[in-house]
């Protein structure tokens, strides 16, 4: 297929539409701007998963999240199979569901053999309802409530303990339950600590440096280990560390391997029954033509080699190795389709093109200054003739999706597709200005299935309460 200006080669020489690389039959999804099944059909429209995007908008409305099943499954398999190739020990890939937690996504991850990383009671509830086995669910968070911890204990998932309060609360929870005639098994926990490793990413998504709200400080760990050895009801199976998100460097992950294995060895020497190491996730994705993240394969090999070499140096048997990708699994698998509305031209300054969504369905630009790319999905061969500011419809001056969007001349009713919106878009969506959250569809082999219904006005007022004295007629 001849690539046209609207979707063609950009300044970096990389393309919007996925193409196989020289070294891989199937591209690494995190290195692509659009889902792997994307193509231009005979009507000059963008097609994903065999479905015409303009037809999807006609059927399901806009804004609309469009999730490509093949791209998501491909990313899951590249992680899963990569560890089988590069790591001699056992391994388990967990989907970091904070990126996008819903029943369908969790079910796809489960069906590909992945476990689920959750960070709240409802994410845990969602994973369980999607059929994920509790022994493949790992519960994170720096301030889990007693109710959430109780749910985790009752479900028998693994709890990644973040701080002293949580550790002592768990010990107390189990002590109270010991009076029960049927005392449950010891609580399975891991310990999260901050490894003190810096990486180049947005300060809001760096988690491995010492000045972080997450995890025990390293100088606390020996005291923590000693405490746990005195708690027969706590079964510590391993350690966890995470250095951040949207990372393009491989060296920090090598550094992490050395640090976490060193502490793993100390825990084992103190008598803790540790068998697992969780090195987090953090692999970045390609949001713009100039982004150049490592492939999933390269990341897996780096992590596997780093842990293997560190264990050999410490003369430690290979532990079960866990990782928690989120963005690199689902980010590139989804796009958001919008309908163009009004245009405002400020002479010699800027042209604003407004769409029917914005910061309520994608808060990342206003939160992280994130940059995205877009195409006109209903006129893919149209030459690019202008640079515009793609504006959202919210009553907020900062509601800008893309400051410099290279586009053909747009008309009201055009369908714009913003790329790479699978991670942290729906999960961070809001009802700002009381806009209903969009629908989401799963596409594959020419079929589209609704996986999240569009909210209605009635949905938005369902939880509202009005005192009798303010009711109509009073």
C-alpha positions, 0 to 999 in steps of 0.5 A: 500500500502506498503511504500518503501524506496524511499517514506517511513518512514523518521527519524521523523516517518512521511511519504512522502505520505499522510495518514489520521490522528487519529483525522481527516478523511481528513488530513490537507493539510499543514501537508503533503509533497505530495498532498493528492491524491498522490500514487504509481501506478502499474508501480512504478510511482508517481501518482497525481490526478489520473495522472502518473507524468512521462506521464505528463512530456512526454505530457507537458515537464519539468520542470512542475508544477503539481497542485492537485485540490483536495488538494487545494479545501480541504484546502479551505474548511477546512478554510471556514468550520472551521470558521463556526464551531469555530466562532459565527460571520460572517467570510470570508476567502481570498486567498493570491494570491501573493502565486500564482496568475493565473486565474485558481487558483483564479477561484478555490478559488472563487468557494469555496466561498473564496475572494482574497487578492491582492497586485498589479494592475495585481493581482487585474486584474487577480482576476476580470477576474477570476470572483471574486466579487469586494466586496470579493477582498482586495488590499494590498501593501506598495507603491501602485501607483496612477494608481493601486489605481485608478483601485481599486477605479473604481473596488470598491474593499476594499483597505487596506491602508498602510501609510499616503501618500496612505491615502491622495492620496485616499482622493484626488482621490475621491475629484477630482471625485466629480465633476463628474455628477455621483459621485461613492460611498465612497471608502471602506478602511481598515487600516493596522498597525504593532502590534509589535508581533515577531514570529519565521520565516525567517527575510524576511517574518516577518511583524508584528514587529515594524521594518517593512516596512508595515503598520502604527505604533500603535502610529500613529493610533489615528491621522489616525482615526481622519483624516478619520473622517473628510473624508466623501468620505473614508469609513473605515470598519475595521483594518488589521494586519499580523505577518508573514509567515511560522509560526508554533506557535499558541501563536503569533496569540492569542497575535495578537487577543488581540492587534487588538481588542483593537484598533478596540474598539478605532476606534469604539469609535471615530466614525469610522464605523468599522465592520471587522477585518483581522488577516492576515494569516501565517500558515506554511506548512511541507517542511521536515519530521521534520516540524510540523505545526499546522493543519488548524483546530487548527489555525482557532480555535485559531484565533476564540477563541482569537478574541471571548475572546478579544471581550468579554473582551472589551464588543465589538460585534463580528466583521466580521472576515477575514483571508488571508492564501496563502502558507497553501492553495496552497503550498502542493497542487503542486509539480515540476517535473524535468528531470535529466541530468548530474552528477558530482562526486567530490571524497570524497566531493560531488555528483552533480545531475543536473536537467533542472530547478532551481532558475528561477522556484524556487528561494526560496532556494537561497533567503531564504535558503529554504529546500525541499524534492524530490523523483524519480517519475519513480522508486518509489520503488528504495531504497535510496542509496546516498545523492546528491546535486540537482543542477539547470542548471543556470550559478550561483554557488548558483543555488542549489535546495537541498543540501542534497537530499536522492535518489536512484542511478539516471540516465539521463532522470529520473523524479525527483519530488520536493515537496511543490512548490505551494507557491511562486515558479511560482509567484517568477519565473524569466527568468534568463539566458533567460529560459522560465517559465515552464508550469503548469497543474491542475490534478484531477480524472485522467484528466490534464488541462493546466493552464499556457502555457510554455513560448517560446523563442519568448515570451521572446523577444516579448518585446525587442526593437532594434534601427534602427541603430542596425538592421541587415544590418546596 
